[in-house]
Amino acid sequence: MTKETQWPLWEVFLQKKFGVPFEHAGNVHAPDKEMALQNARDVYSRRNEATCIWVVPSEAIASSSPEDAGSFFDPANDKIYRHPNFYKTPGASFE
Amino acid sequence: MNQQELEKKFQDRIDKGEIIEPKDWMPEQYRKQLIRMMSQHAHSEVVGMLPEGNWITRAPSLRRKAVLLAKVQDEGGHGLYIYSGAETLDISREEMVGEFLSGKAKYSSIFNYPTLSWADMGAIGWLVDGAAIVNQTALAKCSYGPYARAMVRICKEENFHHKQGYEILATLMKGTKEQREMAQDSVSRFWWPSLMMFGPHDKDSPHSSDLLRWKVKLFSNDTLRQRFIDRTIPQAENIGIEIPDPALKWNEETRHYEHGEIDWNEFKNVISGRGICNKERMKARRKAHEDGAWVREAAEAYAQKKVSKAVAV
């Protein structure tokens, strides 16, 4: 009797064209990274959706928790001086 | 928070149109209903490869053959997108595939009808994928993020499926008398089963009220069925195909087509395993799984060999 397994899970990230950031597309099951890349190509880029693919073992990804999003991202909430429109400049344009 | 408060907060989020993500709190029934719907949907995509796979070797031209191959490959991909989405609900791929192969899980009854002629590749693309697009476009706005995102991706690809099917029928309808009869026969066989794809009438649909309240479904079965009919009839008229429903007529007041009664006994029979191809489909699916066992084993052995080599170095 063979062991019934669908192999480990890999998260798939696609780069749509050269120079732009990679975006999460979904995941695939595969026994190793080579097959994960091939499966990712067959599942997520049958119509030239990608110029490059990353696969990462799902268990290697750490995630912040949506329930704690409020307190987790809180440090950025009161720092509007990080945006240029916080500053009042006398008529000078830098563009 | 107690259970009641959690459920109220959940419903408030749904009512505000928020999207539920895998790690968010959700009622157990919401999770269970989604697993049921998504796994059935994924199994349907996978079984859907069989009736069309049947015609790949007999496609009438190289162009049609390449198209059909691409379409069948898409169906496999669609199954995988939805399995991926369902896995975020704490059910493993092994468990879903296991329930499918054991016959415990259901799939869409439409795939238990045989594909008897080449024209069936046209009717399936036009009617079956047409109905699927109406369903899936609605699901693309459902409350569960991973399901909605899988649907967006699928809908984009489904349009090609729909169009190539309509093109097959349109071409046959411009052909010889035999070809026109073949197209008509196919549509006559697939029309009613396509209407059944939307499920029972609203008053007889057991899961509908919860699913609507949770915005897993955004429209009722009858609403979506009506949308499909209204959209499809003008396309039938365009190519001179007749819809096998003598009661079908346009209602000027409601601006909708009225249709005859659906044979729900047939629907129940096919769903309960007494359709024409139920046994054949499950047999083919199990055989494919068993025949692929050596590939899975070999790939795994190779992966392990590489791991142990890397350790040795």
Chai-1 contact restraints between the chains, C-beta under 6 A:
chainA,res_idxA,chainB,res_idxB,connection_type,confidence,min_distance_angstrom,max_distance_angstrom,comment,restraint_id
A,T2,B,A293,contact,1.0,0.0,6.0,A-B,restraint_1
A,E4,B,E94,contact,1.0,0.0,6.0,A-B,restraint_2
A,Q6,B,R93,contact,1.0,0.0,6.0,A-B,restraint_3
A,Q6,B,E94,contact,1.0,0.0,6.0,A-B,restraint_4
A,G26,B,S84,contact,1.0,0.0,6.0,A-B,restraint_5
A,N27,B,S84,contact,1.0,0.0,6.0,A-B,restraint_6
A,P31,B,A299,contact,1.0,0.0,6.0,A-B,restraint_7
A,P31,B,E300,contact,1.0,0.0,6.0,A-B,restraint_8
A,P31,B,A303,contact,1.0,0.0,6.0,A-B,restraint_9
A,D32,B,A303,contact,1.0,0.0,6.0,A-B,restraint_10
A,V43,B,G77,contact,1.0,0.0,6.0,A-B,restraint_11
A,V43,B,L80,contact,1.0,0.0,6.0,A-B,restraint_12
A,P66,B,K23,contact,1.0,0.0,6.0,A-B,restraint_13
